[in-house]
Amino acid sequence: MRQQRLLKPTRKKETSPRTRLMRLHWAPASVALLFLSGITWIVLFHVTEGSLPVQRWGNWNLGIGMLLLLGGMGISSKWT
C-alpha cells in the first residue's frame, strides 16, 4: 500500500495593527467621505461668506475643512 503524506497544519500569520489598517474594506469609502466633507465645508464657508457651516467659529471653519481633507489623505496613504 501506498503511504499518504500527512499535511502539516498551517499557521495563521499574525498581523500587526498597521497591516490590518492597510487591508480595510471601508477605507475607500471613508476617504471619499472625508474628501467630500472637507471640500463641501470649505466651499460652503466661502459661498455663504462665513455664515455657514458654523458662523461663530469664523475662519476656524477653514481649518476644520483642511483637517477633514488631511484625514482623508492620511487614510488613503495607509490603504493598499
C-alpha positions in Angstrom: 0.0 0.0 0.0 0.9 3.5 -0.7 1.6 5.7 2.3 -0.2 9.0 2.5 1.6 12.1 3.5 0.2 13.9 6.4 -0.5 17.5 5.9 1.0 19.9 8.4 -1.4 22.4 9.8 -0.6 25.9 8.5 -0.1 28.6 11.0 -2.0 31.8 10.6 0.2 34.8 10.2 -0.3 37.2 13.0 -1.0 40.6 11.6 0.0 43.8 13.2 -2.5 46.6 13.6 -0.7 48.6 10.9 -1.1 45.7 8.5 -4.7 45.4 9.3 -5.2 49.1 8.6 -3.8 48.6 5.1 -6.4 46.0 4.3 -9.6 47.7 5.4 -12.5 47.4 3.2 -14.1 50.6 4.4 -11.0 52.8 3.6 -12.0 53.9 0.1 -15.5 54.9 1.3 -14.1 56.8 4.3 -11.5 58.6 2.1 -14.2 59.7 -0.3 -16.4 60.8 2.5 -13.7 62.8 4.2 -12.6 64.5 0.9 -16.2 65.4 0.0 -16.9 66.7 3.5 -13.8 68.8 3.6 -14.4 70.3 0.2 -18.1 70.9 1.0 -17.2 72.5 4.3 -14.7 74.9 2.7 -16.9 75.8 -0.3 -19.9 76.3 1.9 -17.9 78.7 4.1 -16.7 80.7 1.1 -20.1 80.8 -0.7 -22.0 81.9 2.3 -19.3 84.4 3.3 -18.7 82.9 6.7 -22.3 82.5 7.9 -22.3 78.7 7.4 -21.4 75.9 8.5 -20.7 77.5 11.9 -20.8 81.3 12.0 -19.4 81.5 15.5 -16.1 79.8 14.5 -15.2 82.3 11.9 -12.0 81.5 10.0 -11.6 78.3 12.0 -14.0 76.7 9.6 -11.2 76.7 7.0 -9.1 74.8 9.4 -11.8 72.2 10.0 -12.2 71.7 6.3 -8.5 71.3 5.9 -8.4 68.7 8.8 -11.1 66.7 7.0 -9.0 66.8 3.8 -5.9 65.8 5.7 -7.7 63.0 7.4 -8.7 61.6 4.0 -5.2 61.9 2.8 -3.9 60.1 5.9 -6.2 57.1 5.4 -5.5 57.0 1.7 -1.8 56.8 2.3 -2.1 53.8 4.6 -4.6 51.9 2.5 -3.4 49.4 -0.1 
